[in-house]
Structures are given as structure tokens and as C-alpha cells.
Amino acid sequence: MRAGAVVVAAGSGRRFGGARPKQFLDLGGVPVLAWSVRAFASHPQVERVVVVLSPERAGSPPDWLPNGVEVVAGGVARADSVRAGAEALAGVVDVVLVHDGARPFPSAALISRVMQSAARGPVVPVIPIEDTVKRVDDGGRVAETVSRRDLGRAQTPQGFPWSVLARTHALGDDGAWEVHDAFAMTDDAMLCERLGIEVSAVEGDPSNLKITTRRDLAVARWMVESGLIAAAK
């Protein structure tokens, strides 16, 4: 099995705010994105790594990216960026791991778990929800307490046979997964779900946080400074 990774980092980080996208901010002496990319570039079973940047940055990619990493330009939507990354791996790999560049700490064990399961079909890492979950109505009233037994929080990398990922996005070009309700398409596993393609779950990793807010970045920096996460080499 040949595996490749697509690290998506073309977003502008509007929710985070600031002049620079969050994936280029400092984390332990290197950019957040550098952590994400190195995790895959250093994994012994990942043969190719593609980083998807905005068209402006892809034209002059940062010099701190590891040797051998390919850079491609992304699109307006996340799906466009994933498609561009997957196309760069056409004919080269059997399995594609799609990862958010704003998740700096995917462990080698997590990458391996996803990769092994993805050989059989789409897979997403999930961690249990520990808090009590409430459903709140439009008026701000608690409507019910929801059982958390079957709920989990999805992470990346998400894994797919290359052929399945390519077919999913080809159907997307035909409008097969256009959204007509309140739920926006937030990841590729959701695209598969909408098309009736079975998606499996594997154990996620609580340390594999996503940097969305400034508080998240502060937590990530503490994880590095405290030694909870090994410093980047």
C-alpha cells in the first residue's frame, strides 16, 4: 500500500483574526504548519506529502518546508483545495490522508491507525465527548439532554482510498453534495456520508488539537513549553 498526505493550509483564518493566517504563526520556534507537515514527512510509511497553500503563497512557498514536499495552489473552498492536493497524488498512491494544517500535533501512532484503516475504506479519527450535551432551541432554552454515548468529535487526518476521494469530488463537481440545509460541508468524511459511502471511525488523539482561536494557540504553546509535546527538530 502506497500512502500520501494532503495537508490543507490555504485558508485565511478569518475566525482567528490577525494579519497572518494562524497556520503561519510561531509555535515553539517554527510555524504551526511546519509541525503538521513534518509529522507526515517523517512518517516512514507516508511516501508523498502535498501541501496546499493559497495561490499567492504557493507561488513562493516558505523555505522551511521539508525537502521533497510538493506545494500546490488551493481554491476558494476547502473542497477545492483537497481536490487539488489529491490530483497531485494521482497514480502515485493508493491511500490519501487529508489533514488540516492548523492541527500541529498528529502523532505517528494516529497517522498509522488512520492509514491502515483507510486501505479498506474512508475513515475518520474520533474522540469521545466527555461533557454533558444539551440541545438548545432558538430561544436559548434547553430542549433536552442528549445522550453522548454515540457522539464523538471528529479530527484529521481523515483517510480515503485515492479512488474514493477522487470519485467523491468528481460527484461534487456535478452538485451531488450541495448543501440545502443548516449543515455546511466541513470535511471530506461528511461528503462521503452524504453520498451514502460508509465511513469508519478509529480512535483519535486528545493531543491532536485544532488551532481555531487564540486560546487554542496558547494551549498549543503550553503543550510544547511544558514538554507534553516534544519540541520540533
C-alpha positions as CSV (number, residue, x, y, z in Angstrom):
1,M,0.0,0.0,0.0
2,R,1.3,3.4,-1.0
3,A,0.2,6.3,1.1
4,G,0.3,10.0,0.6
5,A,-0.8,13.0,2.6
6,V,-2.5,16.2,1.7
7,V,-2.0,19.0,4.3
8,V,-4.6,21.7,3.7
9,A,-3.3,25.2,4.6
10,A,-4.9,27.6,2.0
11,G,-7.3,29.2,4.4
12,S,-7.2,32.8,5.6
13,G,-8.1,32.1,9.2
14,R,-10.8,34.7,9.5
15,R,-12.2,33.3,12.7
16,F,-8.8,33.6,14.3
17,G,-8.2,37.2,13.3
18,G,-4.9,39.0,12.8
19,A,-2.7,39.9,9.9
20,R,-1.3,36.4,9.3
21,P,-3.2,33.1,8.9
22,K,-2.9,31.0,12.1
23,Q,-1.0,28.2,10.3
24,F,2.0,30.6,9.9
25,L,2.1,31.8,13.5
26,D,5.0,30.8,15.7
27,L,4.7,27.6,17.8
28,G,7.9,26.6,19.6
29,G,10.1,28.4,17.3
30,V,8.6,27.2,14.0
31,P,5.3,27.9,12.2
32,V,2.3,25.9,13.2
33,L,2.1,24.4,9.7
34,A,5.7,23.2,10.0
35,W,4.7,20.9,12.8
36,S,1.8,19.4,10.7
37,V,3.9,18.8,7.6
38,R,6.8,17.3,9.5
39,A,4.6,14.8,11.2
40,F,3.8,13.3,7.8
41,A,7.1,13.9,6.1
42,S,8.9,12.0,8.9
43,H,6.5,9.1,9.0
44,P,8.1,6.0,7.4
45,Q,5.0,4.8,5.6
46,V,4.0,8.1,4.1
47,E,5.6,8.2,0.6
48,R,4.5,11.6,-0.6
49,V,3.3,14.8,1.1
50,V,1.4,17.6,-0.7
51,V,0.9,21.0,1.0
52,V,-2.0,23.1,-0.3
53,L,-1.4,26.8,0.1
54,S,-3.2,29.9,-1.2
55,P,-2.3,30.8,-4.8
56,E,-0.2,33.7,-3.6
57,R,1.8,31.7,-1.1
58,A,2.1,28.6,-3.5
59,G,3.9,30.8,-6.0
60,S,6.7,31.5,-3.4
61,P,6.5,28.7,-0.8
62,P,8.3,29.0,2.5
63,D,11.8,27.7,2.7
64,W,11.2,25.9,5.9
65,L,9.1,23.1,4.3
66,P,10.9,19.8,4.3
67,N,12.7,18.6,1.2
68,G,10.6,16.6,-1.1
69,V,7.3,18.2,-0.1
70,E,5.2,19.3,-3.1
71,V,3.3,22.5,-3.0
72,V,0.1,23.2,-4.9
73,A,-2.3,26.1,-5.1
74,G,-5.7,25.7,-3.4
75,G,-9.0,27.1,-4.2
76,V,-11.7,29.3,-2.7
77,A,-13.4,26.5,-0.8
78,R,-11.8,23.7,1.3
79,A,-13.1,21.1,-1.1
80,D,-11.3,22.8,-4.0
81,S,-8.0,22.7,-2.0
82,V,-8.4,19.0,-1.1
83,R,-9.2,18.2,-4.8
84,A,-6.0,20.0,-5.9
85,G,-3.9,18.1,-3.4
86,A,-5.5,14.7,-4.3
87,E,-5.0,15.4,-8.0
88,A,-1.3,15.9,-7.3
89,L,-1.2,12.3,-6.0
90,A,-3.0,10.7,-8.9
91,G,-1.3,7.5,-10.0
92,V,1.2,7.8,-7.2
93,V,-0.6,6.5,-4.1
94,D,-3.4,4.1,-3.1
95,V,-4.4,5.9,0.1
96,V,-4.7,9.6,0.8
97,L,-4.6,11.2,4.3
98,V,-6.2,14.6,4.4
99,H,-5.1,16.8,7.3
100,D,-5.8,20.3,8.5
101,G,-2.6,22.4,8.6
102,A,-3.9,24.0,11.8
103,R,-3.6,20.7,13.7
104,P,0.1,20.7,14.6
105,F,0.3,17.5,16.7
106,P,-0.9,14.4,14.8
107,S,1.1,11.6,16.3
108,A,2.8,8.9,14.3
109,A,0.5,6.3,16.0
110,L,-2.6,8.2,14.9
111,I,-1.3,8.5,11.4
112,S,-0.6,4.8,11.3
113,R,-4.1,3.9,12.6
114,V,-5.8,6.0,10.0
115,M,-3.6,4.8,7.2
116,Q,-4.2,1.1,8.0
117,S,-8.0,1.5,8.2
118,A,-8.1,3.7,5.0
119,A,-6.9,0.8,2.9
120,R,-10.4,-0.7,3.4
121,G,-12.4,2.5,3.0
122,P,-12.9,6.1,4.3
123,V,-12.0,6.6,7.9
124,V,-12.1,9.4,10.5
125,P,-10.4,9.6,13.9
126,V,-12.9,10.4,16.7
127,I,-12.5,11.2,20.4
128,P,-15.3,10.7,22.9
129,I,-17.3,13.7,24.2
130,E,-16.9,13.8,28.0
131,D,-19.1,16.8,28.8
132,T,-22.9,16.5,29.3
133,V,-24.5,17.6,26.0
134,K,-27.6,19.8,25.8
135,R,-29.7,20.7,22.8
136,V,-30.7,24.3,22.9
137,D,-33.6,25.8,20.9
138,D,-33.7,29.1,19.0
139,G,-35.0,30.9,22.1
140,G,-32.0,29.9,24.2
141,R,-33.9,27.3,26.2
142,V,-32.6,23.8,26.9
143,A,-34.8,21.4,25.0
144,E,-33.2,18.2,26.1
145,T,-30.1,16.4,27.3
146,V,-28.6,14.4,24.5
147,S,-27.0,11.0,25.1
148,R,-23.3,11.3,24.4
149,R,-22.8,7.6,24.1
150,D,-22.9,7.6,20.3
151,L,-21.3,11.0,19.8
152,G,-17.7,11.9,19.2
153,R,-15.6,14.8,18.0
154,A,-14.0,14.3,14.5
155,Q,-10.3,15.0,13.9
156,T,-7.9,14.8,11.0
157,P,-6.1,13.2,9.3
158,Q,-9.0,11.5,7.6
159,G,-8.1,8.7,5.3
160,F,-9.5,7.5,1.9
161,P,-8.6,5.2,-0.9
162,W,-7.5,7.6,-3.6
163,S,-10.2,6.3,-6.0
164,V,-13.0,7.0,-3.4
165,L,-11.7,10.5,-2.7
166,A,-11.4,11.4,-6.4
167,R,-14.9,10.0,-7.1
168,T,-16.4,11.9,-4.2
169,H,-15.0,15.2,-5.5
170,A,-16.0,14.4,-9.1
171,L,-19.6,14.0,-7.9
172,G,-19.2,17.3,-6.1
173,D,-18.4,18.9,-9.4
174,D,-21.9,17.7,-10.6
175,G,-23.5,19.3,-7.5
176,A,-24.2,15.9,-5.8
177,W,-23.2,17.2,-2.4
178,E,-24.5,20.8,-2.5
179,V,-25.9,21.8,0.9
180,H,-29.6,22.8,1.2
181,D,-29.9,22.9,5.0
182,A,-28.2,24.3,8.0
183,F,-25.2,22.0,7.9
184,A,-22.2,23.2,5.9
185,M,-19.7,20.6,4.5
186,T,-16.9,20.8,6.9
187,D,-14.8,17.8,6.0
188,D,-14.4,15.1,3.3
189,A,-15.8,12.3,5.5
190,M,-19.1,14.3,5.6
191,L,-19.1,14.4,1.8
192,C,-18.8,10.6,1.8
193,E,-21.7,10.3,4.3
194,R,-23.9,12.5,2.1
195,L,-23.2,10.2,-0.8
196,G,-24.0,7.1,1.1
197,I,-20.4,5.9,1.3
198,E,-19.7,4.1,4.5
199,V,-17.2,5.9,6.8
200,S,-15.4,4.0,9.7
201,A,-14.1,5.5,12.9
202,V,-10.8,4.9,14.6
203,E,-9.5,6.2,18.0
204,G,-8.5,9.8,17.8
205,D,-5.9,11.6,20.0
206,P,-6.8,14.2,22.6
207,S,-3.5,16.0,22.0
208,N,-4.3,16.4,18.3
209,L,-6.0,19.8,18.9
210,K,-7.0,22.2,16.1
211,I,-6.0,25.8,16.4
212,T,-9.1,27.9,15.8
213,T,-8.9,30.6,18.4
214,R,-6.1,32.5,20.2
215,R,-6.8,30.4,23.3
216,D,-6.1,27.2,21.2
217,L,-2.7,28.7,20.2
218,A,-1.9,29.5,23.8
219,V,-2.8,25.9,24.8
220,A,-0.6,24.5,22.0
221,R,2.3,26.7,23.1
222,W,1.9,25.5,26.6
223,M,1.9,21.9,25.4
224,V,5.3,22.5,23.8
225,E,6.8,24.6,26.6
226,S,5.7,22.1,29.3
227,G,7.2,19.1,27.4
228,L,3.9,17.4,26.8
229,I,4.7,17.6,23.1
230,A,8.3,17.0,22.0
231,A,9.9,20.2,20.6
232,A,10.1,20.3,16.8
233,K,13.5,19.3,15.3
